[in-house]
Amino acid sequence: MRKLFFTLLILLVAAGSAAAHGGISKLPDSVQIMQYKMLLYMDADDTATRNNLAMAYFRTNELTEAAQQLEEILKVDANNFNALDGMGIVLLRQKKGADAVKYLERALALNDKDMMVHVHLSLAHQQLNQPDLAQKSLETAGKLAETPEAAAEIQKEIQLISKS
């Protein structure tokens, strides 16, 4: 019990340190997962933290866990843009392009100005062997990229989503 207490104390100090130095997102994904779980233990209804946990799971290729977290958000808020987009990319990584399109189109209906949702939709259409639709979505994403840095983010995102 004493060991558990000290472990939790160290984790809380680390979480506080991360928050003071730019946030949890700058830590390795495995540490992020642990810290987001702790934050959810304190506030299970925090959908932003739950979404961050899902994306950390996604980056570590723990897709079942990522989908579970996103489903929890969508149970509470069926129109949560980040959860819809997140579920789309999880399904993409699972090679379920048709299901991914359904979630991504719902996200797009909520915010058609988000560059990345167009990138994700392009990848889903590519996975479904729909090159014209894939190209159209990618062109839309390119038009929404207002800076060279944003355009470079498109390529990074394609690599991140495509890696298995």
Number of C-alpha atoms within 10 A of each C-alpha: 6 7 8 9 10 11 12 13 12 12 16 15 12 15 22 13 13 17 13 10 10 10 13 21 14 12 14 11 18 12 17 22 21 14 21 22 16 16 17 16 11 10 12 12 13 13 21 15 18 25 23 22 25 28 28 24 22 23 18 15 16 14 21 14 16 24 22 14 23 25 18 16 22 18 10 11 13 13 15 20 20 19 29 27 25 27 31 29 30 27 21 23 21 14 16 16 22 15 14 27 24 16 21 25 18 18 25 20 12 14 12 16 15 15 23 23 26 27 25 28 31 27 28 29 23 16 17 16 12 13 14 12 17 21 17 16 23 22 15 17 25 19 13 17 19 11 11 8 9 16 16 12 15 20 11 12 14 15 11 14 17 14 10 11
